[in-house]
């Protein structure tokens, strides 16, 4: 994938995260906050915990930092997948957000 293709796909993923936060806040009482600075989004929860998603352009990856650990994702032509497990990014983001918020949160929903 070219750098331009990577950035297009990565920026689309970040935009989807921001829209997901808005959708979750409208549909639930989770009251999550998201702040974007360049290629990084910090999602903050009421309990003070955070998820951090950032772009790693030289590696053409998206990284997710969560309480449970750090995850690296590469685009396989269809989706962002974990480089170790093959799990899909938005499913993992939903799982980690659910764990940290203490209630079901779904970033994978349209």
Phi and psi in degrees as a GROMACS rama.xvg file:
@    title "Ramachandran Plot"
@    xaxis  label "Phi"
@    yaxis  label "Psi"
@TYPE xy
-77.606  164.982  UNK-2
-60.6817  -37.4771  UNK-3
-65.0407  -43.5951  UNK-4
-62.9406  -43.359  UNK-5
-58.0107  -49.9941  UNK-6
-63.019  -39.1101  UNK-7
-61.1659  -46.9929  UNK-8
-68.7465  -41.0538  UNK-9
-67.2481  -43.0342  UNK-10
-64.1005  -37.1407  UNK-11
-63.4246  -38.554  UNK-12
-65.0361  -43.9245  UNK-13
-63.541  -40.8081  UNK-14
-63.1435  -38.9656  UNK-15
-65.5168  -35.785  UNK-16
-64.3155  -46.2169  UNK-17
-60.8192  -44.0109  UNK-18
-65.4476  -36.8568  UNK-19
-62.1249  -41.5988  UNK-20
-60.5755  -45.0127  UNK-21
-61.8784  -45.5552  UNK-22
-62.7843  -43.9045  UNK-23
-62.2295  -42.5231  UNK-24
-65.5062  -33.1919  UNK-25
-73.6597  -31.8969  UNK-26
-96.5957  -14.9003  UNK-27
-135.332  177.9  UNK-28
-102.989  22.7333  UNK-29
-62.4219  -32.9109  UNK-30
52.1817  53.6496  UNK-31
-86.7116  151.286  UNK-32
-118.64  139.366  UNK-33
-127.952  138.99  UNK-34
-131.368  129.29  UNK-35
-111.358  131.224  UNK-36
-130.844  108.269  UNK-37
59.2607  -124.085  UNK-38
-94.0526  26.9087  UNK-39
-133.347  135.088  UNK-40
-119.765  130.631  UNK-41
-109.002  122.681  UNK-42
-105.446  120.57  UNK-43
-111.263  141.052  UNK-44
-111.404  161.627  UNK-45
-54.6389  -33.1194  UNK-46
-80.4487  5.00477  UNK-47
89.4859  -8.22001  UNK-48
-77.5366  162.892  UNK-49
-139.786  154.242  UNK-50
-116.107  138.948  UNK-51
-124.455  125.976  UNK-52
-115.98  126.06  UNK-53
-141.35  152.42  UNK-54
-85.2279  140.709  UNK-55
-121.276  80.7506  UNK-56
-57.64  -44.0873  UNK-57
-59.5749  -29.377  UNK-58
-98.283  -5.44342  UNK-59
54.167  48.4305  UNK-60
-128.711  163.263  UNK-61
-115.646  133.155  UNK-62
-111.027  142.735  UNK-63
-122.675  123.72  UNK-64
-107.393  126.207  UNK-65
-137.691  170.453  UNK-66
-55.6381  -35.7239  UNK-67
-78.85  -11.147  UNK-68
142.935  -168.329  UNK-69
-111.805  143.122  UNK-70
-131.551  143.448  UNK-71
-120.485  134.432  UNK-72
-126.488  138.002  UNK-73
-122.084  148.952  UNK-74
-81.4727  129.136  UNK-75
-99.2862  12.9271  UNK-76
101.83  -20.5725  UNK-77
-124.293  -37.3494  UNK-78
-154.802  165.453  UNK-79
-83.0153  120.389  UNK-80
-122.959  144.976  UNK-81
-62.0543  132.392  UNK-82
-69.4569  -16.9592  UNK-83
-102.031  -41.1728  UNK-84
-106.218  -19.6063  UNK-85
79.6257  4.39766  UNK-86
-73.0445  151.009  UNK-87
-80.4451  142.605  UNK-88
-57.8978  -53.222  UNK-89
-67.9623  -30.6921  UNK-90
-64.904  -43.5557  UNK-91
-67.2581  -40.3206  UNK-92
-60.5525  -41.7897  UNK-93
-62.5295  -44.3847  UNK-94
-61.5458  -47.5856  UNK-95
-66.9544  -39.7786  UNK-96
-65.0346  -39.8391  UNK-97
-61.0326  -45.3267  UNK-98
-62.0478  -42.3285  UNK-99
-79.6747  -29.2143  UNK-100
-86.2137  -21.3936  UNK-101
76.5382  17.9233  UNK-102
-155.157  155.659  UNK-103
-63.3107  125.669  UNK-104
-130.415  133.888  UNK-105
-123.513  106.494  UNK-106
-85.8683  -14.0004  UNK-107
-81.0908  -18.8829  UNK-108
-68.716  147.618  UNK-109
